[in-house]
Amino acid sequence: MNRVPPPDIMTVDVEEWFHGHNYLPHTPPETWDAQEQRVERNTERTLELLDRAGVKATFFVLGWTAERHPDLVRRIAAAGHEIACHSHRHPVVHHLDAAAFRDDTRRALDALAAAGVERVAGYRAPSFTITPAVHEFWYILAELGFTYDCSLFPVHHPRYGQPACPRHPFLLAESGGDDRDPLLVLPMTTARVLGVNLPFAGGAYLRLLPGWAYRLLRRTARRQGQAVVTYFHPWELDDVRPRAGQGLLMRLVSQGGQHTTARKLAAILARGEFRTMGEYAAQVRARPDLPVRALPLC
């Protein structure tokens, strides 16, 4: 357990609304360039929200977005925020083989480098889809120069669930080398209640939960030694709610509570003691009791 109280961390997945996996049946990749692109205006809203709170965040930027909006990436970095990687074309990672995953990640790094970001420490898989079937992809991330990953979400979920996996950070055994440290895996935040890992700090969980439930679960997670990693997408601050052919239930999951996002984020930003993911990773890596785990994890 940490002796220093675990921090709050604000993270942003910089992508368009139509990149979301819930929309893919209606907005396949071949249609993306024909869609209205709103990521710039919504990311500017995000930057304004963070600036008012005086908080530095970690922005996991999609390579596809960086290619089309390199000035936006530069503005994020110029504001003092950390730039990390969110893949290139937002795949479901466990649908890829190792060669395709390596290619997608390299393309993302190339796009970020072209936007002026030479050093990228962190990776987050789209929809947290580095699942047990492809945990060996972490070794590819280490080979490509990443020092931390936050793709592991130890919850029940049909796309990315891995509830038996660790909830607390660990180093991945045999992922280091002569010139690099082992990869640090930073699981996403959960509160363990009655033997179940409960998500609450981002996406639909944050949008749909009432404020009192978020605060209760946050307190629980912090008592359990969890850093509270909030995550959201710029489109969750948008006034536009695309229909995109979705049914009622999927619209609820994709857009429910969207009108509450800005208010909830402002309250979270006013409450926490914030670090970037990179700063938190450095804090964790310095712990003498940090476990080293080998695959398989769960």
N, C-alpha and C positions, 0 to 999 in steps of 0.2 A: 504494500500500500504506500502511496506517495506521502512523504512527510510535508512537502509543500502542497497547499491546496490546489487541486487540478484547475486549470484555466478554462475560460470560455474561448471558443474559436469560431469565427464567422467565415463561412466558405460559400463561394458562388460558382455554380456551373454555367459557364458562359456559352450559351447555345440558343438557337431559335426554338420557338414553341413546337415547330414541326419536326424537330429532331427527336422529340420524346417517343419512347417505344410504344406508348399507348396510342400515338397518332399514326404510326408507320403503316398500318393497313390502309389508311386513307391518304397518306402523304409519303409514298415511297421515295427513295433517294433521287430517282430520275425526275421528280417534280420539284425538288427543293429550290433550284434557281428560279423557278417560275413563281414561287411563293413571295408574298410581301415580307421583306426582311425588317424586323423591328428590334433586333438585338442592340443596336447602337443607342437608340433613345431610351430603352429600358435599362441598359447598363449605365447610362448617364444618371438615371434616377437612382440606381444602386450606389453609384459613387457619391451622389449628393447626400443620400441617407447616411452613408458611412462617414462622410466629412462632417456632417452636423454632430455626429456622436463622437468624433475624434478617434475612430477605431480603424485599425489596419486589418485587412482581411486577406484570405488566400483565394485567388480566382483560378479555378480549373477551366482553362480555355480549350475549346474544341479547335483542332487544327483547321477544319473547314471554315470556321468563323475567322480565325486568324488570317487565313489566305485572303478573305474578302474584306476584312476590316483591320488591316495592320495598324492603322492609326489609333483605333480603339484600344488595341493591346498596349500601344505605347502610352496612351493616356492613363490606363490602369497602372502601369509600372511607374509613370511619372508622379502619380499620386501617392506612391510609397507602399503599394500593395504587392504581395507576393504573387508571381505568375507560376502556375503549375499546369499540368497536362491532363486533358480529359478525353484523350484519343483523337483520331482525325475525323472519322466519319460516323462516330457514335454507334458502333456495332454492339450487338449482344455478344460479349467477349467469349462466352462459353460455346458460341456457335462457330468460332474460328479455330483453325489449326494454328500451330506455332508459327509457321511461316507467314500466314496472313496477319496474325497479331503483331509480329515483329515489323512487318511492312507498314501496317496502319500506325503503329507507334512512332516509327522513324519518320513517316510523312508528317505526323503532328509536330514532332520536334523540329523538322525542317521548316515548317510553317511558322512556328514560334521564333526560330532563329532569324528567319527573313523579316519578322516584325521587330527584331532587335533584342530578343530574349535569348541569350546564349546559354545561360545556366538554369536548368530546370531540375529541381530536386524531387518534386512530388508528382504522383500519378493517382488519378481516381478513374476507375473503369465506369463507363456508362451504365447506369442502373446497378452499380455495384456487382457486375456480372463476372468478376473473377471468383468463381465458385469452386468447390472441391474438385470438380472434374478437370479444372485447368489451373489449379494452384501452382503448378510448375511454371506457369507464365511469369510468376514473380522472379524467377531466375533470369528471364529475358529482360525484365525491367532493370534488374541489377546490372546486367551486361551493358545495357544502353545508358547507364550512368545515373539512374534514379537512386536516391538514397532513402526515400520513404514511399509507402503506398497506403492509401486509405480506401480500399475497395471492399474490404471484408465487412459485411453487415450480419452479425450473428442473431438473426431473427427468422421467424417463419414467414416466407413469402414465396409465391409460385415461381417468380423469375430469379430471385437472387438469394433466397433464404439459405442460411447455413447456421442454424441455431446451436449446434453442438460445438462450434468453433470458439476459440478464446474471445473473451470480451475485452481483455486488457492488452496493451502493446507487447510486442515481442520481436526479437531479431530472428530472421530466417536462417537456419543453419545452412552452411555451405554455399551461401549466396555472396560471400565476400571474395576477395582475391588479394594478390600482392599489392595492388594499388587502390583498393576500395574496401570500405567497411561493409559488413553484412546489411542487407536490406532491412529496414525497420518497417514493420507492419503495424498500422494504427487503426484498430477496428473502430467502426462507427459507434456512436454513443447509444447505449441501451440502459434502461433501468430494470433491474431484475426484481420481479414481484411475484410471489407465490410460485417460484421455480420457473417463471417464463421471462424471457428477455423482451422488454417492451420498447419499441421505437417511438420517438416523440419529437425529435429536434429538427425535422425538415420535411420538405415535400408535402404530400397529402396529409401526413401525420400532423405536421405543424399547422397546416391550413384548416384542418377539420377539428382539431382538439380545442376545447375551450381553454382560455388562459389559465384558469385555476388548475386544470389537469396538467398542462405543460409545467407550471411552477412546481406542482407536487412531484412529478416525475423527474424534473431537474434536480430537486433537492435529494431525491432518492439516489439518482445516479451519482451525484457528487459525494454523498456519504459512502458510496461503494467505490470511490476512487476514480470515477470516470471524468475525463475532460468532456465538456459539453460542446460537441461539434455541431453547430447549426449549419444547415445547407439549404440553399434555395437557388432558383433560376431567375434571371432578369425578367422573363415573361410573366413571372408570378406577381410582378408589380404593375403589369399592364392593365389598362381598362378594357382592352379587347379580349373577347372570349370566343375564339374560333369554333365553329360548329364541326367542320371537317368530317361530317358523316358519323360522328360518334353517337352511340345510344345513351340513354339517361344515366345508367350506372357508370359507364366509362367517363362521361362528362363530369360526374360527381368526383370520381377519383382524380381526374386530370385538372379540374378547374374549381372544385368545391372549396369554398372559403377563400377564394382568391382575393376577394374584396377586403379581407382582414389581414392580408400579408404585411402590408406596409406598417400598419398599426402594431402588429405583433412584433415585427422586427425592431421597430423603434423602442418598444418596451424592453426587448431582450438586450439591445445595444446599451440601454441606459442602466442595466442591472449588472452586467458581468465584468470580470477582469480579463481582458482579451489579449490573446497572443495570435500570431499567424500559425499555420500548420508547421511551417519550417522552424519557427521558434520553439514550438512545443516539441517537435521532433528532436531538436538539439537538447532540450531539457530532459526528455525521456532517455535519450541515448546515453546521457551522463550518469544514469542511475546504476549503482553497482549491483542491484538485485534484478536487473532487467533479464527476463528469461530468454533463452535461445531455444527455438522449437524447430523440429524437423518435420518434414511431410511423411505421412499424411497427418493433418491436424485433427480431423474429425471424420 
